[in-house]
Amino acid sequence: MFRLHCTKKLLDRIKPEIAEPGQSDTSLGNWYATVLFWKPQVALLVSERTLLPVLMPLAPAATLARRFPAQLALVLKEHGAPSEFIAQEVWRMDKVQYAKTANRSVVGILNEFVKQAEFWLAAYAYEKGDDDDLLAISAKLAETPCSPLYKGPVSPDKALHELVKAGAHA
């Protein structure tokens, strides 16, 4: 089971039953999500524990949480995570509980990633003529230094590698 803390914009789209904040059963912890009003619309999800960003198509919004584990698996594979770690993480995401955002620091990172994603979207469209490479943009965002991580690994990709190396479990 994992918890998905959504911005009001995303909650208004999904209209889920809201649960009390708590902890996820996954190694990556709770996830925060928002909607990017691109064409087509995109969801940006960020791990509370590592700040790992994941971009994926929003539509259909009602199935976002069901589709998310598969997209996360692709992002984890892109970062070189072992298949056992990926399988365990996806297996623990069999159920979702929606919640309102509770960690302002993660919401701030989410907002910063939205701005950076806009830049990378334009850069990829200019360089490759391809404006929908969400996996590549997710990987670029993961290289971003994030101040909440300054006490340890500085960027989400490095935080992920340390988490995998430590074999951490929630």
FENWO-V680031 format. One record per pair of residues at least 12 apart in sequence whose ideal C-beta (glycine too) atoms are under 7 Angstrom apart, sorted by the first residue. I is the first residue (numbers start at 0). J is the second residue. D is the distance in Angstrom with one decimal. If there is no record, write none. Layout:
I;J;D / I;J;D
//
This chain:
0;23;6.7 / 0;24;5.0 / 0;93;6.9 / 0;94;4.3 / 0;96;6.5 / 1;23;4.2 / 1;24;6.8 / 1;25;5.1 / 1;30;6.3 / 1;91;6.9 / 1;92;4.9 / 1;95;5.9 / 2;21;6.3 / 2;23;4.9 / 2;29;4.5 / 2;96;5.0 / 2;98;5.5 / 3;30;5.2 / 3;32;5.7 / 3;64;5.7 / 3;95;5.5 / 3;97;5.4 / 4;29;5.9 / 4;30;6.9 / 4;31;4.8 / 4;98;4.9 / 4;99;6.6 / 4;100;4.8 / 4;101;6.0 / 5;32;5.0 / 5;97;6.1 / 6;33;4.2 / 6;100;6.1 / 8;33;6.4 / 8;34;5.2 / 9;32;5.6 / 9;33;5.6 / 9;34;4.8 / 12;34;6.2 / 12;60;4.5 / 13;60;5.2 / 13;61;6.3 / 13;63;6.6 / 15;97;4.0 / 16;97;6.8 / 17;97;5.7 / 17;98;6.2 / 17;99;6.4 / 18;96;4.0 / 18;97;6.3 / 18;98;5.5 / 20;98;5.0 / 20;101;4.7 / 22;169;6.4 / 23;169;6.1 / 24;91;4.8 / 24;169;5.9 / 25;88;5.6 / 25;91;4.6 / 25;92;6.2 / 25;169;5.7 / 26;88;6.0 / 26;162;6.2 / 26;167;5.4 / 26;168;5.6 / 26;169;5.7 / 27;46;4.3 / 27;48;5.5 / 27;49;6.1 / 27;51;6.6 / 27;88;6.3 / 28;46;6.0 / 28;47;4.7 / 28;48;3.6 / 28;169;6.0 / 29;47;4.3 / 30;44;5.1 / 30;45;6.8 / 30;46;5.9 / 30;47;6.8 / 31;44;6.9 / 31;45;4.9 / 31;47;6.3 / 31;100;6.2 / 31;105;4.8 / 31;106;6.6 / 31;109;5.4 / 32;44;4.5 / 33;109;5.5 / 33;113;6.8 / 34;57;5.8 / 35;113;6.1 / 35;116;6.6 / 37;120;7.0 / 39;56;6.1 / 39;58;6.2 / 40;57;4.2 / 40;58;6.4 / 41;54;5.6 / 41;55;6.9 / 41;56;6.2 / 41;57;5.8 / 41;133;6.6 / 42;55;5.5 / 42;57;4.6 / 42;63;5.7 / 43;109;6.5 / 43;112;6.0 / 43;113;6.2 / 43;116;6.5 / 44;67;6.5 / 45;105;6.2 / 45;108;6.1 / 45;109;5.3 / 45;112;6.5 / 47;102;6.1 / 47;105;5.3 / 49;155;5.3 / 49;158;3.9 / 49;159;5.0 / 49;162;5.8 / 50;108;5.4 / 50;145;5.0 / 50;147;6.8 / 50;148;6.3 / 50;155;4.3 / 50;158;6.5 / 51;141;5.9 / 51;155;4.5 / 51;159;5.3 / 52;112;5.2 / 52;137;5.4 / 52;140;4.3 / 52;141;5.9 / 52;155;6.4 / 53;70;5.8 / 53;71;5.6 / 53;74;5.0 / 53;137;5.5 / 54;116;6.5 / 54;133;4.0 / 54;136;5.6 / 54;137;4.8 / 55;67;6.8 / 55;70;4.2 / 55;133;6.1 / 64;95;4.0 / 68;89;4.5 / 68;92;4.3 / 71;88;6.8 / 72;85;5.1 / 72;89;5.4 / 73;134;5.9 / 74;134;6.7 / 74;137;5.3 / 75;88;6.8 / 77;134;5.9 / 77;138;5.5 / 78;141;6.9 / 78;156;5.8 / 78;159;5.7 / 80;159;6.9 / 80;163;5.4 / 81;163;6.6 / 84;163;5.3 / 104;147;5.2 / 108;145;5.7 / 108;147;6.9 / 112;140;5.3 / 115;140;5.8 / 115;143;6.3 / 116;136;5.8 / 116;140;6.3 / 119;136;4.5 / 119;139;5.1 / 120;136;6.4 / 123;135;6.5 / 123;136;6.6 / 141;154;6.6 / 141;155;4.4 / 141;156;4.1 / 142;154;5.5 / 142;156;5.7
//
